[in-house]
Amino acid sequence: MKVYNSVQELTLLINGEERTVVVRPSDTLLRTLREKLGLTGTKIGCEHGDCGACTVQINGKPVKSCLVLAVETVDKEITTIEGLENDRLKQSFVHNHGFQCGFCTSGMLMNADSLLHDHPNPTDEEVTRYLESNLCRCTGYEGIQMAVTESFYKKKDPDSHS
C-alpha cells in the first residue's frame, strides 16, 4: 500500500488525455475534477454517495467520484460527462425530456452509458436497476427511463420508436 503524507503530483488519464494535478491525500476525485481541472460537468450533490450527481466512469464502470480519492485513480481511465461520446443517448435525453433542472443529468448519462455498454439489449428492470443509484427531484424518472430505452432502440433500428 502506497502512503501519501503531503501534497502529491499525479498524472491522471481523463477523457483520453493525461492531466497532471497536485492533490492532497484527502482530495476526492470529485473535488479534483471540478476545482483543480475545471471539469465542472460532474456535479457536487450530497458528497456522501447517495445522490449520484457526481457519477463518472473509471475503467468503464460507473463510480461516485465523491467516494473516491484522486490518488486511487492513478493508472486508471477516467471518463467524465465532458468526455462522454454517446451522442445518441444525449439526444434521446433531450427528445424524451429526460431532464428538467439538469442537475442530475450528467450522473444519469454516465450510468446509462455504462448500462448500454454492459447490456446492449437492456430490460426495463436492468434500466431501473442501473439508474436507481441516481436521484432526480424533478422528472419523476419516466423521461429518463424512456430516453435510455429509446437510445437502445435507435441503436438497433433507426426507424423504431420515432
JOKA-V523300 format. One record per backbone hydrogen bond with DSSP energy under -1.0 kcal/mol. NH is the residue of the N-H (numbers start at 0). CO is the residue of the C=O. E is the energy in kcal/mol with one decimal. If there is no record, write none. Layout:
# JOKA-V523300
nh: [NH NH]
co: [CO CO]
e: [E E]
This chain:
# JOKA-V523300
nh: [7 9 11 13 14 16 18 20 22 26 28 29 31 32 33 34 35 36 38 39 42 54 55 56 57 58 60 62 64 66 69 71 72 75 77 78 82 86 89 90 91 92 93 94 95 96 97 107 108 109 110 111 112 113 114 115 116 117 118 126 127 128 129 130 131 133 134 144 145 146 147 148 149 150 151 152 153 154 155 156 159]
co: [22 20 18 16 77 13 11 9 7 23 67 64 27 28 29 30 31 31 32 37 52 51 62 78 60 76 57 55 53 63 26 68 69 72 12 56 79 84 85 86 87 88 89 90 91 93 92 103 104 105 106 107 108 109 110 111 112 113 114 122 123 124 125 126 127 130 50 140 141 142 143 144 145 146 147 148 149 150 151 152 156]
e: [-3.0 -3.4 -3.2 -2.8 -3.1 -1.8 -3.1 -2.5 -2.8 -1.7 -3.3 -1.8 -2.2 -3.0 -2.2 -2.6 -1.4 -1.3 -2.8 -1.3 -1.5 -1.7 -2.6 -2.7 -2.7 -3.3 -1.6 -3.1 -1.4 -2.0 -2.7 -1.4 -1.9 -1.6 -2.9 -2.9 -1.5 -2.0 -1.9 -2.8 -2.0 -1.9 -1.7 -2.9 -2.2 -1.3 -3.2 -2.3 -3.0 -2.1 -2.1 -2.9 -2.6 -1.7 -2.4 -2.5 -1.6 -2.7 -3.4 -2.2 -2.4 -2.7 -2.5 -1.9 -1.2 -1.9 -3.1 -2.8 -2.6 -2.2 -2.1 -2.3 -3.1 -2.3 -1.8 -2.2 -2.9 -1.5 -2.0 -3.7 -1.9]
